[in-house]
Amino acid sequence: MGCQGSKVAEKDPEQQNAGGETKVSLDINSDAKPAEAKPADGEQKAPPAMSFAVARNTHEAMRHAMKEMQEAIDKDDLSDFTTGWKDYCKNLEVHMTMEEKGMFPLLSKHNDKVGGLSEQHEKDEELVKNVDAALEANDKEACKKAFIAWEEHQQEHLKQEEGIMMPITKVVADSPVGRSKVFHDEVMPAFVDQGEKFEMHLKWVIGLLAKYGTQSQPPEVGVRVFVHGLQHACNKAQWEKYMPIAKEAATPEVWGKISEKFGLEDEGKIAE
């Protein structure tokens, strides 16, 4: 699997359509209620942790990495492109392993459309081989052509995953705390079992979020949503291992804006 060679808006989470069907917002901050009461000191209540945003904001980091690769290849800088491509490949493998072994089996219990996403992973692997072959041949034009085809598929795949998967995450439990527990039980093992690969992945994702943020969030919010969600899906021992990695990758500037307010250096929130 994977490559060879290798404005923050707190939105109403649910909207009703004409047929009465519940539509769940894809905003990863959607657990926060729009009419949230303010504490006595006048400061807005902090939004709850959203552990499934670990997967969602990883997609945002992936999009930033794709943009960096596109910029490199547009400048005919095959060296920078190759570095970015190999990094992406290693991290894509970690992410896809999590999906195949954790996320997809979990969400398939609630929606039969999830199975088709695994087939898209197989298509991705075929397109990856074309990029790898062009790089091995040091053929810039072939590399550009293969990368364009792969990126088009990858972008569409991320969009489809979000459209299918993120609404389903709202029904795996009836509260943010419950969803964090489900993520810990069903998804985290697929991360933890990858050992140092997952630690590398954390550095990569958080580093990109700290640099760029997300499409709708500045860096400190993009990082906070990811790290806060992960903390609430970790037990004490897990967070003792992963928190220092997150802190370093986030940069002092970003970490300083979010750590104390959200208790990111406290213990992991899953009781064992």
Residue frames relative to the residue before (quaternion, step in Angstrom):
aa qw qx qy qz dx dy dz
M 1.0000 0.0000 0.0000 0.0000 0.00 0.00 0.00
G 0.7646 0.3446 -0.2472 0.4853 3.52 -1.05 0.73
C 0.7341 -0.4590 0.3089 0.3936 3.54 -1.32 -0.30
Q 0.4193 -0.6431 0.5742 0.2844 3.47 -1.24 0.55
G 0.7880 0.2730 -0.1949 0.5164 3.56 -1.14 0.55
S 0.3350 0.7899 -0.4834 0.1736 2.68 0.78 0.54
K 0.5617 0.2081 0.7544 -0.2683 -0.57 -35.62 2.68
V 0.0316 0.8572 -0.5131 0.0300 3.38 0.85 0.70
A 0.0592 -0.8082 0.5859 0.0066 3.59 -0.68 1.06
E 0.1921 -0.7501 0.6224 0.1142 3.58 -0.81 1.02
K 0.0578 -0.8581 0.5097 -0.0236 3.56 -0.11 1.31
D 0.6053 -0.5179 0.4587 0.3936 3.50 -1.33 0.39
P 0.4122 -0.7654 0.4327 0.2389 3.62 -0.55 1.08
E 0.8042 0.2208 -0.1114 0.5404 3.58 1.05 -0.52
Q 0.0552 -0.7583 0.6488 0.0303 3.50 -1.16 0.78
Q 0.3290 -0.7430 0.5477 0.1993 3.58 -1.01 0.76
N 0.2774 -0.7421 0.5768 0.1991 3.56 -0.92 0.86
A 0.7524 -0.4159 0.2537 0.4433 3.55 -1.28 0.11
G 0.7037 0.4670 -0.2718 0.4614 3.57 1.09 -0.62
G 0.5824 -0.6145 0.3663 0.3860 3.56 1.26 0.04
E 0.4988 0.6562 -0.4329 0.3650 3.56 1.28 -0.04
T 0.4341 -0.6960 0.5083 0.2624 3.54 -0.97 0.85
K 0.1183 -0.7611 0.6347 0.0621 3.55 -0.90 0.98
V 0.2395 -0.7950 0.5458 0.1125 3.53 -0.72 1.10
S 0.4829 -0.6748 0.4816 0.2820 3.55 -0.86 0.99
L 0.3897 -0.7107 0.5350 0.2383 3.56 -1.10 0.74
D 0.4215 0.6866 -0.4828 0.3432 3.60 1.26 0.03
I 0.3877 -0.7574 0.4735 0.2277 3.58 -0.61 1.08
N 0.6298 0.4726 -0.3505 0.5071 3.56 1.27 0.05
S 0.3785 0.8049 -0.4187 0.1835 3.56 1.29 0.10
D 0.5275 0.6148 -0.4369 0.3911 3.63 1.16 -0.05
A 0.6090 0.5556 -0.3625 0.4348 3.59 1.18 -0.41
K 0.3686 -0.7437 0.5164 0.2105 3.56 -0.87 0.94
P 0.5329 -0.6735 0.4038 0.3152 3.60 -0.91 0.87
A 0.7435 0.3649 -0.2155 0.5173 3.57 1.13 -0.57
E 0.1584 0.8302 -0.5182 0.1307 3.56 1.12 0.69
A 0.4099 -0.7085 0.5183 0.2477 3.57 -0.84 1.00
K 0.3960 -0.7159 0.5264 0.2314 3.55 -1.10 0.70
P 0.5397 -0.6118 0.4621 0.3477 3.57 -1.09 0.68
A 0.7215 -0.4719 0.2994 0.4087 3.52 -1.31 0.31
D 0.6758 0.5073 -0.3089 0.4366 3.59 1.03 -0.68
G 0.5702 -0.6412 0.3549 0.3711 3.56 1.29 0.07
E 0.5753 0.5783 -0.3947 0.4228 3.61 1.22 -0.07
Q 0.5302 -0.6420 0.4529 0.3187 3.54 -1.03 0.81
K 0.5201 -0.6445 0.4669 0.3099 3.54 -0.99 0.87
A 0.4941 -0.6653 0.4716 0.3014 3.58 -0.93 0.90
P 0.4987 -0.6542 0.4694 0.3208 3.61 -0.97 0.76
P 0.5625 -0.6134 0.4276 0.3528 3.59 -1.13 0.55
A 0.5798 -0.5591 0.4545 0.3804 3.55 -1.28 0.35
M 0.1317 -0.7798 0.6101 0.0470 3.56 -1.08 0.82
S 0.2403 -0.8408 0.4670 0.1315 3.55 0.09 1.29
F 0.6364 0.5231 -0.3484 0.4472 3.61 1.04 -0.59
A 0.5246 0.6142 -0.4116 0.4221 3.58 1.27 -0.15
V 0.4653 0.6434 -0.4544 0.4039 3.59 1.25 -0.16
A 0.6933 0.4423 -0.2653 0.5034 3.58 0.94 -0.88
R 0.6744 0.5219 -0.3011 0.4268 3.57 0.90 -0.95
N 0.7199 0.4234 -0.2705 0.4788 3.60 0.84 -0.86
T 0.5122 0.5927 -0.4283 0.4503 3.57 1.24 -0.21
H 0.6104 0.5421 -0.3475 0.4613 3.58 1.03 -0.70
E 0.6336 0.5246 -0.3384 0.4569 3.58 1.01 -0.74
A 0.6384 0.5111 -0.3215 0.4773 3.59 0.99 -0.80
M 0.6378 0.5332 -0.3244 0.4514 3.57 0.99 -0.81
R 0.6405 0.5174 -0.3275 0.4635 3.58 0.98 -0.77
H 0.6388 0.5113 -0.3325 0.4690 3.59 0.98 -0.75
A 0.6491 0.5153 -0.3184 0.4602 3.58 0.96 -0.83
M 0.6338 0.5206 -0.3309 0.4667 3.58 1.02 -0.74
K 0.6385 0.5221 -0.3271 0.4613 3.57 1.00 -0.77
E 0.6352 0.5217 -0.3264 0.4667 3.59 1.00 -0.80
M 0.6582 0.4995 -0.3132 0.4681 3.59 0.96 -0.83
Q 0.6359 0.5313 -0.3259 0.4552 3.57 1.01 -0.81
E 0.6469 0.5153 -0.3151 0.4655 3.57 0.99 -0.83
A 0.6508 0.5184 -0.3163 0.4557 3.58 0.99 -0.79
I 0.7124 0.4462 -0.2753 0.4664 3.56 0.85 -0.92
D 0.5861 0.5636 -0.3674 0.4515 3.60 1.16 -0.51
K 0.7005 0.4263 -0.2457 0.5170 3.57 1.20 -0.60
D 0.4431 -0.7064 0.4308 0.3452 3.57 1.34 0.13
D 0.4160 0.6861 -0.4802 0.3544 3.56 1.14 0.65
L 0.1369 -0.8421 0.5186 0.0562 3.53 0.24 1.29
S 0.5875 0.5801 -0.3708 0.4252 3.59 1.16 -0.52
D 0.6908 0.4514 -0.2758 0.4929 3.59 0.82 -0.98
F 0.6197 0.5426 -0.3444 0.4505 3.56 1.02 -0.78
T 0.6667 0.5166 -0.3067 0.4411 3.57 0.88 -0.97
T 0.6336 0.5242 -0.3263 0.4662 3.58 1.01 -0.81
G 0.6829 0.4833 -0.2821 0.4696 3.57 0.89 -0.94
W 0.6416 0.5382 -0.3153 0.4463 3.55 1.01 -0.84
K 0.6777 0.4851 -0.3002 0.4641 3.59 0.86 -0.92
D 0.6284 0.5181 -0.3341 0.4745 3.59 1.04 -0.74
Y 0.6505 0.5177 -0.3153 0.4576 3.55 0.93 -0.92
C 0.6500 0.5419 -0.3198 0.4261 3.56 0.89 -0.94
K 0.6671 0.5006 -0.3059 0.4592 3.57 0.86 -0.95
N 0.7140 0.4488 -0.2600 0.4703 3.58 0.92 -0.85
L 0.5867 0.5532 -0.3654 0.4650 3.56 1.14 -0.57
E 0.6286 0.5409 -0.3355 0.4469 3.58 1.01 -0.77
V 0.6406 0.5131 -0.3216 0.4722 3.58 0.98 -0.83
H 0.6805 0.5009 -0.2850 0.4526 3.56 0.88 -0.99
M 0.6894 0.4769 -0.2878 0.4632 3.58 0.88 -0.91
T 0.6046 0.5434 -0.3529 0.4633 3.59 1.08 -0.64
M 0.6252 0.5263 -0.3266 0.4749 3.57 1.03 -0.82
E 0.6764 0.4941 -0.3040 0.4538 3.57 0.90 -0.88
E 0.7046 0.4842 -0.2772 0.4385 3.57 0.81 -1.01
K 0.7714 0.3693 -0.1863 0.4836 3.59 0.95 -0.84
G 0.7903 0.2956 -0.1496 0.5154 3.59 1.17 -0.44
M 0.7770 0.3946 -0.2143 0.4411 3.54 0.42 -1.24
F 0.6968 0.4836 -0.2967 0.4388 3.60 0.75 -0.98
P 0.6618 0.4879 -0.3352 0.4600 3.65 0.82 -0.81
L 0.6359 0.5312 -0.3299 0.4523 3.59 1.02 -0.78
L 0.7594 0.4084 -0.2271 0.4527 3.55 0.67 -1.10
S 0.5543 0.6071 -0.3915 0.4135 3.60 1.20 -0.41
K 0.5673 0.5931 -0.3776 0.4288 3.57 1.23 -0.41
H 0.7572 0.3826 -0.1787 0.4984 3.56 1.22 -0.54
N 0.8052 0.0819 -0.0256 0.5868 3.62 1.19 -0.37
D 0.3704 -0.7686 0.4811 0.2015 3.58 -0.72 1.06
K 0.5298 0.6376 -0.4133 0.3768 3.62 1.22 -0.02
V 0.5328 0.6690 -0.4006 0.3287 3.58 1.19 -0.46
G 0.5947 0.6177 -0.3627 0.3650 3.59 1.02 -0.74
G 0.6341 0.5599 -0.3300 0.4189 3.57 1.04 -0.70
L 0.5762 0.5972 -0.3793 0.4093 3.58 1.19 -0.43
S 0.6010 0.5516 -0.3614 0.4516 3.60 1.10 -0.57
E 0.6186 0.5395 -0.3388 0.4599 3.58 1.06 -0.71
Q 0.6289 0.5252 -0.3354 0.4649 3.57 1.08 -0.67
H 0.5856 0.5599 -0.3703 0.4544 3.60 1.11 -0.58
E 0.6403 0.5227 -0.3230 0.4609 3.57 1.00 -0.80
K 0.6399 0.5065 -0.3212 0.4805 3.59 1.01 -0.77
D 0.6187 0.5500 -0.3404 0.4459 3.56 1.00 -0.79
E 0.6498 0.5294 -0.3169 0.4439 3.57 0.94 -0.86
E 0.6280 0.5292 -0.3336 0.4630 3.58 1.05 -0.73
L 0.6858 0.4811 -0.2835 0.4667 3.58 0.92 -0.90
V 0.5901 0.5751 -0.3525 0.4436 3.57 1.12 -0.67
K 0.6341 0.5475 -0.3323 0.4333 3.58 0.96 -0.85
N 0.6281 0.5401 -0.3387 0.4462 3.58 1.07 -0.67
V 0.6435 0.4954 -0.3194 0.4883 3.58 1.02 -0.76
D 0.6459 0.5282 -0.3192 0.4494 3.57 0.91 -0.90
A 0.6615 0.5119 -0.3074 0.4538 3.58 0.95 -0.89
A 0.6543 0.5079 -0.3126 0.4650 3.58 0.99 -0.81
L 0.6437 0.5096 -0.3212 0.4721 3.58 1.02 -0.75
E 0.6462 0.5218 -0.3248 0.4524 3.56 0.95 -0.84
A 0.7024 0.4385 -0.2558 0.4990 3.57 1.11 -0.70
N 0.3492 -0.7579 0.4741 0.2809 3.57 1.36 -0.14
D 0.3918 0.7166 -0.4617 0.3461 3.55 1.10 0.83
K 0.3110 -0.7980 0.4858 0.1747 3.59 -0.16 1.27
E 0.6864 0.4887 -0.3005 0.4469 3.58 0.84 -0.92
A 0.6519 0.4922 -0.3156 0.4829 3.57 0.98 -0.79
C 0.6237 0.5420 -0.3318 0.4552 3.56 1.08 -0.74
K 0.6428 0.5214 -0.3213 0.4601 3.58 0.92 -0.88
K 0.6740 0.5028 -0.2939 0.4545 3.56 0.88 -0.99
A 0.6840 0.4818 -0.2858 0.4673 3.58 0.91 -0.93
F 0.6498 0.5177 -0.3216 0.4542 3.57 0.99 -0.80
I 0.6316 0.5344 -0.3380 0.4486 3.60 0.94 -0.83
A 0.6643 0.4976 -0.3011 0.4695 3.58 0.95 -0.90
W 0.6625 0.4965 -0.3083 0.4686 3.58 0.95 -0.87
E 0.6826 0.5014 -0.3066 0.4343 3.59 0.80 -0.98
E 0.6163 0.5444 -0.3491 0.4494 3.59 0.99 -0.77
H 0.6702 0.4822 -0.2901 0.4839 3.56 0.96 -0.88
Q 0.6671 0.5210 -0.3062 0.4357 3.59 0.91 -0.92
Q 0.6550 0.5091 -0.3127 0.4626 3.58 0.95 -0.87
E 0.6679 0.4886 -0.3009 0.4740 3.56 0.94 -0.85
H 0.6258 0.5394 -0.3327 0.4546 3.57 1.05 -0.74
L 0.6484 0.5074 -0.3233 0.4664 3.61 0.90 -0.87
K 0.6494 0.5232 -0.3124 0.4549 3.57 0.96 -0.89
Q 0.6784 0.4822 -0.2968 0.4682 3.58 0.91 -0.88
E 0.6121 0.5424 -0.3514 0.4557 3.57 1.00 -0.76
E 0.6787 0.4949 -0.2940 0.4561 3.57 0.85 -0.95
G 0.6654 0.5177 -0.3039 0.4437 3.57 0.98 -0.84
I 0.7171 0.4202 -0.2416 0.5008 3.58 1.07 -0.73
M 0.7790 0.4342 -0.2029 0.4043 3.54 0.71 -1.14
M 0.6845 0.5286 -0.3285 0.3796 3.58 0.75 -0.96
P 0.6405 0.4951 -0.3608 0.4631 3.66 0.90 -0.64
I 0.6382 0.5386 -0.3409 0.4318 3.60 1.02 -0.75
T 0.5992 0.5849 -0.3736 0.3992 3.59 1.02 -0.66
K 0.6022 0.5834 -0.3552 0.4133 3.58 1.17 -0.50
V 0.7362 0.4273 -0.2368 0.4683 3.59 1.13 -0.50
V 0.4953 0.6629 -0.4474 0.3391 3.63 1.18 0.02
A 0.7661 -0.0317 -0.0033 0.6419 3.58 1.29 -0.32
D 0.5134 -0.7038 0.4173 0.2587 3.57 -1.17 0.54
S 0.7621 0.2549 -0.1887 0.5645 3.61 1.19 0.29
P 0.6414 -0.5131 0.3853 0.4206 3.60 -1.19 0.33
V 0.6382 0.5203 -0.3307 0.4611 3.59 0.99 -0.79
G 0.6594 0.5099 -0.3022 0.4625 3.56 0.95 -0.86
R 0.6640 0.4970 -0.3078 0.4662 3.57 0.98 -0.82
S 0.6082 0.5385 -0.3531 0.4642 3.59 1.07 -0.62
K 0.6457 0.5134 -0.3161 0.4686 3.57 1.02 -0.80
V 0.6376 0.5116 -0.3243 0.4760 3.58 1.00 -0.78
F 0.6410 0.5192 -0.3242 0.4632 3.58 0.95 -0.86
H 0.6379 0.5282 -0.3194 0.4606 3.58 0.98 -0.86
D 0.7303 0.4579 -0.2458 0.4433 3.56 0.79 -1.03
E 0.8083 0.3449 -0.1350 0.4578 3.56 0.86 -1.00
V 0.7804 0.3456 -0.1649 0.4944 3.60 1.04 -0.73
M 0.6381 0.5725 -0.3396 0.3870 3.60 0.87 -0.90
P 0.6164 0.5514 -0.3854 0.4093 3.66 0.89 -0.66
A 0.6438 0.5237 -0.3247 0.4537 3.58 1.09 -0.67
F 0.6239 0.4770 -0.3285 0.5247 3.58 1.28 -0.31
V 0.7013 0.5068 -0.2778 0.4173 3.55 0.68 -1.18
D 0.6529 0.5405 -0.3141 0.4278 3.58 0.98 -0.84
Q 0.6329 0.5353 -0.3329 0.4495 3.61 1.23 -0.30
G 0.3664 -0.7999 0.4326 0.1970 3.56 1.34 0.10
E 0.8543 -0.0353 0.0473 0.5164 3.57 -0.81 -1.03
K 0.5671 0.5855 -0.3943 0.4244 3.59 1.13 -0.47
F 0.6609 0.4888 -0.3139 0.4751 3.57 1.00 -0.77
E 0.6222 0.5317 -0.3446 0.4597 3.60 1.02 -0.71
M 0.6185 0.5245 -0.3219 0.4886 3.57 1.05 -0.78
H 0.6488 0.5388 -0.2980 0.4471 3.55 0.98 -0.94
L 0.6293 0.5333 -0.3334 0.4565 3.58 0.97 -0.82
K 0.6506 0.5182 -0.3158 0.4566 3.58 0.90 -0.91
W 0.6753 0.5137 -0.2880 0.4441 3.55 0.90 -0.96
V 0.6980 0.4727 -0.2799 0.4594 3.58 0.77 -1.03
I 0.7056 0.4575 -0.2778 0.4645 3.58 0.74 -1.03
G 0.6139 0.5538 -0.3491 0.4411 3.58 1.04 -0.68
L 0.6735 0.4784 -0.2900 0.4831 3.58 0.96 -0.83
L 0.6479 0.5028 -0.3227 0.4725 3.59 0.99 -0.77
A 0.6491 0.5154 -0.3142 0.4630 3.59 1.04 -0.76
K 0.6732 0.4921 -0.2824 0.4743 3.56 1.15 -0.60
Y 0.8392 0.2179 -0.0569 0.4950 3.56 0.86 -0.99
G 0.3653 -0.6873 0.5372 0.3249 3.60 1.05 -0.62
T 0.5269 -0.5704 0.4791 0.4093 3.57 -1.12 -0.74
Q 0.7444 -0.3846 0.2817 0.4675 3.56 -1.28 -0.08
S 0.8081 0.2435 -0.1092 0.5251 3.59 1.07 -0.66
Q 0.7279 0.4051 -0.2118 0.5111 3.58 1.29 -0.06
P 0.4478 -0.6479 0.5306 0.3133 3.60 -1.06 0.67
P 0.7384 -0.4526 0.2549 0.4301 3.61 -1.20 0.40
E 0.6901 0.4931 -0.3187 0.4232 3.60 0.78 -0.92
V 0.6637 0.4778 -0.3134 0.4826 3.60 1.11 -0.58
G 0.6308 0.5313 -0.3365 0.4545 3.58 0.96 -0.78
V 0.6662 0.4793 -0.2905 0.4920 3.57 0.99 -0.85
R 0.6571 0.5276 -0.3206 0.4325 3.58 0.87 -0.93
V 0.6533 0.5169 -0.3264 0.4467 3.60 0.86 -0.91
F 0.6700 0.4910 -0.2928 0.4736 3.59 0.96 -0.88
V 0.7338 0.4458 -0.2524 0.4462 3.58 0.67 -1.12
H 0.6358 0.5269 -0.3244 0.4614 3.59 0.96 -0.85
G 0.6595 0.5056 -0.3043 0.4657 3.57 0.98 -0.86
L 0.6578 0.5072 -0.3102 0.4624 3.56 0.99 -0.82
Q 0.6254 0.5484 -0.3351 0.4426 3.59 0.95 -0.86
H 0.7123 0.4565 -0.2545 0.4685 3.57 0.93 -0.89
A 0.6709 0.4374 -0.3041 0.5158 3.59 1.29 -0.09
C 0.6358 0.5206 -0.3192 0.4720 3.60 1.31 0.05
N 0.3868 -0.6577 0.5773 0.2905 3.53 -1.22 0.48
K 0.7624 -0.3922 0.2441 0.4532 3.58 -1.27 0.09
A 0.6950 0.4824 -0.2844 0.4510 3.58 0.79 -0.99
Q 0.6490 0.5203 -0.3207 0.4529 3.56 0.96 -0.83
W 0.7039 0.4606 -0.2854 0.4592 3.59 0.85 -0.91
E 0.5748 0.5658 -0.3821 0.4510 3.58 1.12 -0.50
K 0.6768 0.4711 -0.2809 0.4909 3.58 1.12 -0.65
Y 0.7786 0.4019 -0.1978 0.4394 3.58 0.81 -1.02
M 0.5694 0.6248 -0.3920 0.3630 3.62 1.06 -0.59
P 0.6757 0.4791 -0.3325 0.4510 3.67 0.78 -0.82
I 0.6116 0.5384 -0.3454 0.4657 3.59 1.11 -0.63
A 0.6589 0.5020 -0.2992 0.4736 3.55 0.95 -0.91
K 0.6472 0.5373 -0.3171 0.4381 3.57 0.93 -0.90
E 0.6840 0.4810 -0.2891 0.4660 3.56 0.87 -0.92
A 0.6886 0.4921 -0.2885 0.4478 3.58 0.89 -0.91
A 0.6449 0.5603 -0.3178 0.4114 3.57 1.10 -0.70
T 0.3761 -0.7093 0.4769 0.3580 3.60 1.27 -0.53
P 0.6048 -0.5865 0.3943 0.3671 3.61 -1.05 0.66
E 0.6316 0.5563 -0.3411 0.4187 3.58 0.97 -0.79
V 0.7148 0.4312 -0.2568 0.4870 3.57 0.79 -1.00
W 0.6589 0.5211 -0.3208 0.4375 3.60 0.85 -0.94
G 0.6502 0.5439 -0.3170 0.4254 3.56 0.98 -0.82
K 0.6587 0.5172 -0.3060 0.4528 3.58 1.15 -0.53
I 0.8043 0.3272 -0.1300 0.4787 3.59 1.08 -0.60
S 0.5750 0.6609 -0.3835 0.2923 3.59 1.02 -0.72
E 0.7294 0.4331 -0.2600 0.4614 3.59 0.65 -1.07
K 0.6567 0.5373 -0.3204 0.4212 3.58 0.87 -0.93
F 0.7933 0.2993 -0.1450 0.5101 3.57 0.95 -0.85
G 0.4612 -0.7209 0.4287 0.2894 3.59 1.26 0.21
L 0.2042 0.8387 -0.4870 0.1326 3.55 1.07 0.70
E 0.6927 0.4321 -0.2880 0.5006 3.59 1.18 -0.35
D 0.4339 0.6458 -0.4821 0.4028 3.56 1.25 0.38
E 0.7005 -0.4603 0.3295 0.4345 3.57 -1.28 -0.03
G 0.6073 -0.4905 0.4628 0.4200 3.54 -1.34 0.21
K 0.4708 -0.7514 0.4135 0.2069 3.55 -1.01 0.84
I 0.5901 0.5607 -0.3819 0.4377 3.60 1.21 -0.09
A 0.3094 -0.7512 0.5565 0.1740 3.56 -0.70 1.10
E 0.1539 -0.7919 0.5873 0.0654 3.54 -0.95 0.95
